[in-house]
């Protein structure tokens, strides 16, 4: 049976909404992958003292914490970090890990509301948009904390170490996430 013009337009609108919902679900899955704290049911983020066996190196607070949260300690041997530098960077990592997790805890109720909106039979995109706007300031806060963490960590390095670190990151971008010590 041929599809009439109005039915075709309705089908296009439904496909457009389905694509938007799919994109939102993907964004939510990504935010949840990085948004959970170091609880025992989540292998993506670890408390500072935890380690796991799925990677070849020690877990750090920033180990699986997404973009802008590099861990200079992965290059400790290449950078020839002193014991004092390592201790300072570990303290910086702990502080920012705690601060970021506090923001993520504040986001949990908003994320739960968003999940509820997306699980209804008829998703109201205006409500979803409003909920995403409520989440945006916290997401921005996390990104700012991650950038500040990186700046504070880099401040511990000498000029030569900083130059080498940036070169290591630039040249080893694809492999440096899973380097061994």
Backbone as JSON Lines, residues from 0, in Angstrom:
{"i":0,"aa":"X","n":[0.84,-1.17,0.0],"ca":[0.0,0.0,0.0],"c":[0.89,1.24,0.0]}
{"i":1,"aa":"X","n":[0.66,2.18,-0.92],"ca":[1.48,3.39,-0.98],"c":[1.28,4.26,0.26]}
{"i":2,"aa":"X","n":[2.35,4.93,0.63],"ca":[2.31,5.8,1.8],"c":[1.93,7.2,1.35]}
{"i":3,"aa":"X","n":[0.91,7.78,1.99],"ca":[0.48,9.12,1.61],"c":[1.5,10.15,2.09]}
{"i":4,"aa":"X","n":[1.38,11.36,1.59],"ca":[2.31,12.43,1.94],"c":[2.32,12.73,3.42]}
{"i":5,"aa":"X","n":[1.15,12.79,4.06],"ca":[1.11,13.1,5.49],"c":[1.69,11.96,6.33]}
{"i":6,"aa":"X","n":[1.44,10.71,5.89],"ca":[2.03,9.58,6.6],"c":[3.54,9.56,6.44]}
{"i":7,"aa":"X","n":[4.02,9.92,5.27],"ca":[5.46,9.96,5.01],"c":[6.11,11.01,5.92]}
{"i":8,"aa":"X","n":[5.46,12.16,6.02],"ca":[5.99,13.22,6.89],"c":[5.99,12.77,8.35]}
{"i":9,"aa":"X","n":[4.95,12.08,8.77],"ca":[4.87,11.59,10.14],"c":[5.97,10.56,10.39]}
{"i":10,"aa":"X","n":[6.22,9.69,9.41],"ca":[7.28,8.68,9.54],"c":[8.64,9.36,9.65]}
{"i":11,"aa":"X","n":[8.86,10.41,8.85],"ca":[10.11,11.15,8.93],"c":[10.28,11.78,10.31]}
{"i":12,"aa":"X","n":[9.2,12.34,10.85],"ca":[9.25,12.96,12.17],"c":[9.57,11.92,13.25]}
{"i":13,"aa":"X","n":[8.97,10.76,13.16],"ca":[9.23,9.69,14.13],"c":[10.69,9.24,14.04]}
{"i":14,"aa":"X","n":[11.22,9.1,12.82],"ca":[12.62,8.71,12.65],"c":[13.55,9.79,13.22]}
{"i":15,"aa":"X","n":[13.2,11.04,13.01],"ca":[14.02,12.14,13.54],"c":[14.04,12.08,15.08]}
{"i":16,"aa":"X","n":[12.86,11.87,15.7],"ca":[12.8,11.76,17.14],"c":[13.57,10.54,17.64]}
{"i":17,"aa":"X","n":[13.47,9.43,16.91],"ca":[14.2,8.22,17.29],"c":[15.71,8.46,17.25]}
{"i":18,"aa":"X","n":[16.17,9.18,16.23],"ca":[17.6,9.5,16.15],"c":[18.04,10.39,17.3]}
{"i":19,"aa":"X","n":[17.22,11.35,17.66],"ca":[17.55,12.24,18.78],"c":[17.61,11.44,20.07]}
{"i":20,"aa":"X","n":[16.62,10.58,20.27],"ca":[16.59,9.76,21.49],"c":[17.8,8.84,21.53]}
{"i":21,"aa":"X","n":[18.15,8.25,20.4],"ca":[19.34,7.39,20.35],"c":[20.59,8.17,20.73]}
{"i":22,"aa":"X","n":[20.72,9.38,20.21],"ca":[21.88,10.21,20.54],"c":[21.89,10.55,22.03]}
{"i":23,"aa":"X","n":[20.74,10.86,22.59],"ca":[20.67,11.19,24.01],"c":[21.03,9.98,24.87]}
{"i":24,"aa":"X","n":[20.56,8.82,24.47],"ca":[20.9,7.61,25.22],"c":[22.39,7.37,25.16]}
{"i":25,"aa":"X","n":[22.99,7.57,23.99],"ca":[24.44,7.41,23.86],"c":[25.17,8.37,24.79]}
{"i":26,"aa":"X","n":[24.72,9.63,24.83],"ca":[25.34,10.62,25.71],"c":[25.19,10.19,27.16]}
{"i":27,"aa":"X","n":[24.02,9.7,27.52],"ca":[23.81,9.24,28.89],"c":[24.72,8.07,29.23]}
{"i":28,"aa":"X","n":[24.84,7.13,28.3],"ca":[25.71,6.0,28.56],"c":[27.15,6.46,28.74]}
{"i":29,"aa":"X","n":[27.58,7.4,27.93],"ca":[28.93,7.94,28.06],"c":[29.09,8.64,29.4]}
{"i":30,"aa":"X","n":[28.1,9.45,29.78],"ca":[28.23,10.17,31.06],"c":[28.2,9.2,32.22]}
{"i":31,"aa":"X","n":[27.44,8.12,32.11],"ca":[27.43,7.13,33.18],"c":[28.72,6.36,33.24]}
{"i":32,"aa":"X","n":[29.34,6.1,32.09],"ca":[30.61,5.38,32.09],"c":[31.66,6.16,32.86]}
{"i":33,"aa":"X","n":[31.61,7.48,32.77],"ca":[32.57,8.31,33.48],"c":[31.99,8.95,34.72]}
{"i":34,"aa":"X","n":[30.69,8.85,34.88],"ca":[30.02,9.58,35.94],"c":[29.91,8.86,37.26]}
{"i":35,"aa":"X","n":[30.18,7.59,37.3],"ca":[30.05,6.86,38.56],"c":[31.32,7.0,39.37]}
{"i":36,"aa":"X","n":[31.16,7.03,40.65],"ca":[32.31,7.12,41.53],"c":[33.01,5.79,41.65]}
{"i":37,"aa":"X","n":[33.83,5.64,42.66],"ca":[34.62,4.44,42.83],"c":[33.88,3.35,43.59]}
{"i":38,"aa":"X","n":[32.62,3.1,43.27],"ca":[31.91,2.04,43.99],"c":[32.33,0.67,43.51]}
{"i":39,"aa":"X","n":[32.06,-0.33,44.32],"ca":[32.56,-1.67,44.04],"c":[31.91,-2.3,42.81]}
{"i":40,"aa":"X","n":[30.8,-1.79,42.36],"ca":[30.13,-2.36,41.19],"c":[30.57,-1.71,39.9]}
{"i":41,"aa":"X","n":[31.48,-0.79,39.96],"ca":[31.88,-0.03,38.79],"c":[33.38,-0.18,38.57]}
{"i":42,"aa":"X","n":[33.75,-0.82,37.5],"ca":[35.17,-1.02,37.21],"c":[35.77,0.13,36.41]}
{"i":43,"aa":"X","n":[35.0,1.15,36.07],"ca":[35.52,2.23,35.25],"c":[36.25,3.27,36.07]}
{"i":44,"aa":"X","n":[35.92,3.43,37.33],"ca":[36.6,4.4,38.17],"c":[36.94,3.73,39.49]}
{"i":45,"aa":"X","n":[38.03,4.14,40.08],"ca":[38.52,3.46,41.27],"c":[38.83,4.48,42.35]}
{"i":46,"aa":"X","n":[38.62,4.07,43.57],"ca":[39.08,4.89,44.68],"c":[40.61,4.92,44.63]}
{"i":47,"aa":"X","n":[41.24,5.94,45.18],"ca":[42.68,6.06,45.06],"c":[43.46,4.83,45.5]}
{"i":48,"aa":"X","n":[42.95,4.07,46.44],"ca":[43.71,2.93,46.94],"c":[43.41,1.64,46.19]}
{"i":49,"aa":"X","n":[42.42,1.65,45.28],"ca":[42.02,0.43,44.6],"c":[42.86,0.19,43.35]}
{"i":50,"aa":"X","n":[43.01,-1.07,43.01],"ca":[43.61,-1.45,41.74],"c":[42.74,-2.52,41.12]}
{"i":51,"aa":"X","n":[42.99,-2.83,39.87],"ca":[42.25,-3.91,39.23],"c":[43.19,-4.63,38.28]}
{"i":52,"aa":"X","n":[42.73,-5.74,37.77],"ca":[43.62,-6.57,36.96],"c":[43.36,-6.48,35.47]}
{"i":53,"aa":"X","n":[42.37,-5.7,35.06],"ca":[42.07,-5.65,33.63],"c":[43.07,-4.79,32.86]}
{"i":54,"aa":"X","n":[43.82,-3.94,33.53],"ca":[44.86,-3.15,32.88],"c":[46.21,-3.56,33.45]}
{"i":55,"aa":"X","n":[47.26,-3.19,32.74],"ca":[48.59,-3.63,33.15],"c":[49.25,-2.66,34.12]}
{"i":56,"aa":"X","n":[48.59,-1.65,34.55],"ca":[49.22,-0.69,35.45],"c":[48.32,-0.4,36.64]}
{"i":57,"aa":"X","n":[48.89,0.25,37.61],"ca":[48.17,0.57,38.83],"c":[47.07,1.58,38.54]}
{"i":58,"aa":"X","n":[45.92,1.37,39.14],"ca":[44.82,2.32,38.98],"c":[45.11,3.56,39.82]}
{"i":59,"aa":"X","n":[44.73,4.7,39.31],"ca":[44.87,5.96,40.02],"c":[43.51,6.62,40.03]}
{"i":60,"aa":"X","n":[43.32,7.68,40.8],"ca":[42.02,8.33,40.8],"c":[41.58,8.75,39.41]}
{"i":61,"aa":"X","n":[42.51,9.07,38.55],"ca":[42.15,9.55,37.23],"c":[42.2,8.47,36.16]}
{"i":62,"aa":"X","n":[42.5,7.26,36.55],"ca":[42.77,6.18,35.61],"c":[41.75,6.06,34.48]}
{"i":63,"aa":"X","n":[40.48,6.04,34.77],"ca":[39.45,5.91,33.74],"c":[38.52,7.11,33.78]}
{"i":64,"aa":"X","n":[39.05,8.26,34.02],"ca":[38.19,9.39,34.26],"c":[37.98,10.3,33.07]}
{"i":65,"aa":"X","n":[38.32,9.85,31.91],"ca":[37.97,10.57,30.71],"c":[38.93,11.67,30.32]}
{"i":66,"aa":"X","n":[38.55,12.43,29.29],"ca":[39.4,13.47,28.75],"c":[39.75,14.55,29.77]}
{"i":67,"aa":"X","n":[40.86,15.21,29.58],"ca":[41.36,16.31,30.39],"c":[41.85,15.87,31.76]}
{"i":68,"aa":"X","n":[41.93,14.6,32.03],"ca":[42.31,14.15,33.36],"c":[43.49,13.2,33.21]}
{"i":69,"aa":"X","n":[44.55,13.7,32.61],"ca":[45.73,12.87,32.39],"c":[46.45,12.63,33.7]}
{"i":70,"aa":"X","n":[47.13,11.52,33.78],"ca":[47.87,11.2,34.98],"c":[49.36,11.19,34.65]}
{"i":71,"aa":"X","n":[50.03,12.2,35.07],"ca":[51.46,12.35,34.81],"c":[52.25,11.17,35.37]}
{"i":72,"aa":"X","n":[51.73,10.55,36.41],"ca":[52.45,9.44,37.05],"c":[52.66,8.25,36.11]}
{"i":73,"aa":"X","n":[51.89,8.17,35.05],"ca":[52.1,7.09,34.08],"c":[53.44,7.23,33.37]}
{"i":74,"aa":"X","n":[53.99,8.42,33.42],"ca":[55.28,8.69,32.79],"c":[56.37,8.95,33.83]}
{"i":75,"aa":"X","n":[56.17,8.47,35.03],"ca":[57.12,8.79,36.1],"c":[58.55,8.39,35.76]}
{"i":76,"aa":"X","n":[58.73,7.25,35.11],"ca":[60.11,6.83,34.8],"c":[60.7,7.67,33.67]}
{"i":77,"aa":"X","n":[59.9,7.93,32.63],"ca":[60.4,8.75,31.52],"c":[60.73,10.17,31.96]}
{"i":78,"aa":"X","n":[59.92,10.7,32.89],"ca":[60.11,12.07,33.37],"c":[61.12,12.16,34.52]}
{"i":79,"aa":"X","n":[61.52,10.98,35.04],"ca":[62.44,10.93,36.18],"c":[61.92,11.78,37.34]}
{"i":80,"aa":"X","n":[60.67,11.49,37.72],"ca":[60.05,12.23,38.81],"c":[60.72,11.88,40.13]}
{"i":81,"aa":"X","n":[60.92,12.89,40.96],"ca":[61.47,12.65,42.3],"c":[60.36,12.1,43.2]}
{"i":82,"aa":"X","n":[60.76,11.57,44.32],"ca":[59.79,11.05,45.28],"c":[58.86,12.17,45.73]}
{"i":83,"aa":"X","n":[59.41,13.35,45.95],"ca":[58.62,14.5,46.38],"c":[57.58,14.89,45.31]}
{"i":84,"aa":"X","n":[57.99,14.86,44.03],"ca":[57.06,15.17,42.95],"c":[55.93,14.13,42.88]}
{"i":85,"aa":"X","n":[56.28,12.87,43.01],"ca":[55.28,11.8,42.97],"c":[54.27,11.99,44.09]}
{"i":86,"aa":"X","n":[54.76,12.26,45.3],"ca":[53.86,12.46,46.44],"c":[52.94,13.66,46.21]}
{"i":87,"aa":"X","n":[53.47,14.74,45.67],"ca":[52.67,15.94,45.42],"c":[51.59,15.66,44.37]}
{"i":88,"aa":"X","n":[51.95,14.98,43.3],"ca":[50.98,14.67,42.25],"c":[49.92,13.69,42.77]}
{"i":89,"aa":"X","n":[50.31,12.73,43.58],"ca":[49.34,11.81,44.18],"c":[48.34,12.58,45.04]}
{"i":90,"aa":"X","n":[48.82,13.55,45.8],"ca":[47.92,14.37,46.63],"c":[46.98,15.2,45.75]}
{"i":91,"aa":"X","n":[47.5,15.77,44.68],"ca":[46.66,16.53,43.74],"c":[45.59,15.6,43.16]}
{"i":92,"aa":"X","n":[45.99,14.4,42.75],"ca":[45.04,13.44,42.19],"c":[43.92,13.12,43.19]}
{"i":93,"aa":"X","n":[44.28,12.86,44.43],"ca":[43.28,12.53,45.45],"c":[42.29,13.68,45.65]}
{"i":94,"aa":"X","n":[42.84,14.89,45.72],"ca":[41.99,16.07,45.95],"c":[40.99,16.25,44.83]}
{"i":95,"aa":"X","n":[41.46,16.22,43.59],"ca":[40.56,16.44,42.46],"c":[39.61,15.27,42.26]}
{"i":96,"aa":"X","n":[40.06,14.07,42.51],"ca":[39.19,12.9,42.41],"c":[38.01,13.06,43.36]}
{"i":97,"aa":"X","n":[38.29,13.5,44.58],"ca":[37.24,13.72,45.58],"c":[36.3,14.84,45.13]}
{"i":98,"aa":"X","n":[36.86,15.95,44.67],"ca":[36.04,17.09,44.24],"c":[35.12,16.72,43.07]}
{"i":99,"aa":"X","n":[35.66,16.0,42.1],"ca":[34.87,15.61,40.94],"c":[33.76,14.63,41.35]}
{"i":100,"aa":"X","n":[34.08,13.71,42.22],"ca":[33.06,12.76,42.66],"c":[31.95,13.44,43.45]}
{"i":101,"aa":"X","n":[32.27,14.52,44.17],"ca":[31.23,15.27,44.87],"c":[30.25,15.89,43.88]}
{"i":102,"aa":"X","n":[30.76,16.45,42.79],"ca":[29.89,17.02,41.76],"c":[29.05,15.91,41.12]}
{"i":103,"aa":"X","n":[29.67,14.77,40.86],"ca":[28.93,13.65,40.26],"c":[27.81,13.16,41.17]}
{"i":104,"aa":"X","n":[28.06,13.15,42.46],"ca":[27.02,12.74,43.41],"c":[25.83,13.7,43.33]}
{"i":105,"aa":"X","n":[26.12,15.0,43.2],"ca":[25.06,16.0,43.07],"c":[24.27,15.8,41.79]}
{"i":106,"aa":"X","n":[24.9,15.24,40.75],"ca":[24.25,15.03,39.46],"c":[23.33,13.8,39.45]}
{"i":107,"aa":"X","n":[23.53,12.87,40.34],"ca":[22.79,11.6,40.29],"c":[21.27,11.78,40.26]}
{"i":108,"aa":"X","n":[20.69,12.62,41.11],"ca":[19.22,12.77,41.03],"c":[18.76,13.34,39.68]}
{"i":109,"aa":"X","n":[19.54,14.28,39.13],"ca":[19.19,14.85,37.82],"c":[19.29,13.81,36.72]}
{"i":110,"aa":"X","n":[20.32,12.96,36.78],"ca":[20.46,11.89,35.8],"c":[19.32,10.88,35.93]}
{"i":111,"aa":"X","n":[18.91,10.59,37.16],"ca":[17.79,9.66,37.37],"c":[16.51,10.23,36.76]}
{"i":112,"aa":"X","n":[16.28,11.52,36.94],"ca":[15.1,12.17,36.34],"c":[15.17,12.09,34.82]}
{"i":113,"aa":"X","n":[16.35,12.3,34.27],"ca":[16.51,12.23,32.82],"c":[16.23,10.82,32.31]}
{"i":114,"aa":"X","n":[16.73,9.82,33.02],"ca":[16.45,8.43,32.64],"c":[14.94,8.17,32.65]}
{"i":115,"aa":"X","n":[14.24,8.68,33.66],"ca":[12.79,8.49,33.73],"c":[12.1,9.13,32.54]}
{"i":116,"aa":"X","n":[12.55,10.33,32.17],"ca":[11.96,11.01,31.02],"c":[12.16,10.2,29.73]}
{"i":117,"aa":"X","n":[13.31,9.58,29.61],"ca":[13.63,8.84,28.39],"c":[12.97,7.46,28.35]}
{"i":118,"aa":"X","n":[12.54,6.97,29.51],"ca":[11.93,5.65,29.56],"c":[10.43,5.66,29.36]}
{"i":119,"aa":"X","n":[9.83,6.83,29.22],"ca":[8.39,6.91,29.0],"c":[8.06,6.49,27.56]}
{"i":120,"aa":"X","n":[6.8,6.12,27.34],"ca":[6.37,5.7,25.99],"c":[6.43,6.84,24.99]}
{"i":121,"aa":"X","n":[6.09,8.02,25.45],"ca":[6.15,9.19,24.57],"c":[7.11,10.2,25.19]}
{"i":122,"aa":"X","n":[8.3,10.25,24.66],"ca":[9.33,11.13,25.19],"c":[9.03,12.56,24.78]}
{"i":123,"aa":"X","n":[8.99,13.44,25.75],"ca":[8.8,14.86,25.5],"c":[10.18,15.51,25.41]}
{"i":124,"aa":"X","n":[10.57,15.84,24.18],"ca":[11.92,16.37,23.97],"c":[12.14,17.71,24.65]}
{"i":125,"aa":"X","n":[11.08,18.48,24.84],"ca":[11.24,19.75,25.57],"c":[11.62,19.48,27.03]}
{"i":126,"aa":"X","n":[10.98,18.49,27.64],"ca":[11.32,18.12,29.02],"c":[12.76,17.58,29.09]}
{"i":127,"aa":"X","n":[13.13,16.77,28.1],"ca":[14.48,16.22,28.05],"c":[15.49,17.35,27.92]}
{"i":128,"aa":"X","n":[15.21,18.3,27.04],"ca":[16.1,19.45,26.85],"c":[16.24,20.23,28.15]}
{"i":129,"aa":"X","n":[15.13,20.47,28.84],"ca":[15.18,21.19,30.12],"c":[16.03,20.45,31.14]}
{"i":130,"aa":"X","n":[15.89,19.12,31.18],"ca":[16.67,18.33,32.13],"c":[18.16,18.38,31.78]}
{"i":131,"aa":"X","n":[18.48,18.31,30.48],"ca":[19.88,18.4,30.06],"c":[20.47,19.76,30.42]}
{"i":132,"aa":"X","n":[19.65,20.81,30.32],"ca":[20.12,22.15,30.72],"c":[20.43,22.2,32.21]}
{"i":133,"aa":"X","n":[19.65,21.47,33.01],"ca":[19.91,21.41,34.45],"c":[21.22,20.69,34.74]}
{"i":134,"aa":"X","n":[21.56,19.72,33.89],"ca":[22.8,18.95,34.08],"c":[24.04,19.71,33.59]}
{"i":135,"aa":"X","n":[23.86,20.6,32.65],"ca":[24.99,21.27,32.0],"c":[25.95,21.98,32.95]}
{"i":136,"aa":"X","n":[25.48,22.75,33.92],"ca":[26.43,23.43,34.81],"c":[27.35,22.45,35.56]}
{"i":137,"aa":"X","n":[26.79,21.32,35.98],"ca":[27.63,20.33,36.67],"c":[28.65,19.72,35.73]}
{"i":138,"aa":"X","n":[28.25,19.45,34.49],"ca":[29.19,18.89,33.51],"c":[30.32,19.89,33.25]}
{"i":139,"aa":"X","n":[29.97,21.17,33.18],"ca":[30.99,22.21,32.98],"c":[31.91,22.26,34.2]}
{"i":140,"aa":"X","n":[31.35,22.17,35.4],"ca":[32.16,22.18,36.62],"c":[33.18,21.03,36.6]}
{"i":141,"aa":"X","n":[32.74,19.85,36.16],"ca":[33.65,18.7,36.1],"c":[34.77,18.95,35.11]}
{"i":142,"aa":"X","n":[34.45,19.48,33.95],"ca":[35.48,19.75,32.95],"c":[36.47,20.78,33.47]}
{"i":143,"aa":"X","n":[35.98,21.82,34.12],"ca":[36.86,22.85,34.69],"c":[37.76,22.24,35.75]}
{"i":144,"aa":"X","n":[37.21,21.38,36.61],"ca":[38.03,20.71,37.63],"c":[39.1,19.85,36.98]}
{"i":145,"aa":"X","n":[38.77,19.16,35.91],"ca":[39.74,18.31,35.22],"c":[40.87,19.15,34.61]}
{"i":146,"aa":"X","n":[40.51,20.26,34.03],"ca":[41.52,21.16,33.45],"c":[42.41,21.73,34.56]}
{"i":147,"aa":"X","n":[41.79,22.17,35.66],"ca":[42.57,22.72,36.77],"c":[43.48,21.65,37.37]}
{"i":148,"aa":"X","n":[42.99,20.42,37.45],"ca":[43.81,19.3,37.92],"c":[45.04,19.15,37.05]}
{"i":149,"aa":"X","n":[44.85,19.2,35.75],"ca":[45.98,19.05,34.83],"c":[46.98,20.19,35.03]}
{"i":150,"aa":"X","n":[46.48,21.4,35.14],"ca":[47.36,22.55,35.34],"c":[48.14,22.45,36.65]}
{"i":151,"aa":"X","n":[47.45,22.05,37.71],"ca":[48.12,21.91,39.01],"c":[49.17,20.79,38.97]}
{"i":152,"aa":"X","n":[48.85,19.71,38.29],"ca":[49.8,18.59,38.18],"c":[51.02,19.0,37.37]}
{"i":153,"aa":"X","n":[50.8,19.69,36.28],"ca":[51.92,20.14,35.44],"c":[52.79,21.15,36.16]}
{"i":154,"aa":"X","n":[52.22,21.91,37.09],"ca":[52.99,22.92,37.84],"c":[54.05,22.27,38.73]}
{"i":155,"aa":"X","n":[53.89,20.99,39.03],"ca":[54.86,20.26,39.86],"c":[56.13,19.95,39.06]}
{"i":156,"aa":"X","n":[56.02,19.91,37.75],"ca":[57.13,19.53,36.88],"c":[58.08,20.69,36.64]}
{"i":157,"aa":"X","n":[59.34,20.35,36.38],"ca":[60.3,21.36,35.94],"c":[59.97,21.71,34.49]}
{"i":158,"aa":"X","n":[60.56,22.78,33.98],"ca":[60.33,23.16,32.59],"c":[60.71,22.03,31.63]}
{"i":159,"aa":"X","n":[61.83,21.36,31.9],"ca":[62.28,20.27,31.03],"c":[61.32,19.08,31.1]}
{"i":160,"aa":"X","n":[60.88,18.76,32.31],"ca":[59.93,17.65,32.47],"c":[58.6,17.96,31.78]}
{"i":161,"aa":"X","n":[58.15,19.21,31.9],"ca":[56.89,19.59,31.28],"c":[56.99,19.48,29.75]}
{"i":162,"aa":"X","n":[58.1,19.94,29.21],"ca":[58.3,19.84,27.76],"c":[58.31,18.38,27.32]}
{"i":163,"aa":"X","n":[59.02,17.53,28.05],"ca":[59.06,16.1,27.72],"c":[57.68,15.46,27.89]}
{"i":164,"aa":"X","n":[56.98,15.81,28.95],"ca":[55.64,15.26,29.18],"c":[54.7,15.58,28.02]}
{"i":165,"aa":"X","n":[54.7,16.82,27.6],"ca":[53.83,17.22,26.48],"c":[54.22,16.5,25.2]}
{"i":166,"aa":"X","n":[55.51,16.3,25.0],"ca":[55.97,15.56,23.82],"c":[55.54,14.1,23.9]}
{"i":167,"aa":"X","n":[55.64,13.5,25.08],"ca":[55.22,12.11,25.26],"c":[53.72,11.96,24.99]}
{"i":168,"aa":"X","n":[52.95,12.89,25.49],"ca":[51.5,12.85,25.25],"c":[51.2,13.02,23.77]}
{"i":169,"aa":"X","n":[51.86,13.96,23.15],"ca":[51.6,14.26,21.73],"c":[51.97,13.06,20.85]}
{"i":170,"aa":"X","n":[53.11,12.47,21.08],"ca":[53.58,11.37,20.24],"c":[52.95,10.03,20.62]}
{"i":171,"aa":"X","n":[52.56,9.89,21.85],"ca":[52.05,8.6,22.29],"c":[50.59,8.62,22.64]}
{"i":172,"aa":"X","n":[49.84,9.53,22.08],"ca":[48.43,9.72,22.45],"c":[47.64,8.42,22.42]}
{"i":173,"aa":"X","n":[47.8,7.61,21.37],"ca":[46.98,6.4,21.24],"c":[47.41,5.32,22.24]}
{"i":174,"aa":"X","n":[48.7,5.2,22.51],"ca":[49.15,4.11,23.36],"c":[49.37,4.48,24.81]}
{"i":175,"aa":"X","n":[49.36,5.76,25.15],"ca":[49.78,6.12,26.5],"c":[48.73,5.82,27.56]}
{"i":176,"aa":"X","n":[47.5,5.59,27.19],"ca":[46.48,5.28,28.19],"c":[46.72,3.94,28.86]}
{"i":177,"aa":"X","n":[47.37,3.03,28.19],"ca":[47.58,1.7,28.76],"c":[49.07,1.33,28.79]}
{"i":178,"aa":"X","n":[49.88,2.32,29.07],"ca":[51.32,2.06,29.21],"c":[51.61,1.36,30.5]}
{"i":179,"aa":"X","n":[52.65,0.58,30.52],"ca":[53.11,-0.02,31.77],"c":[54.12,0.91,32.39]}
{"i":180,"aa":"X","n":[54.31,0.76,33.68],"ca":[55.28,1.63,34.37],"c":[56.69,1.21,34.03]}
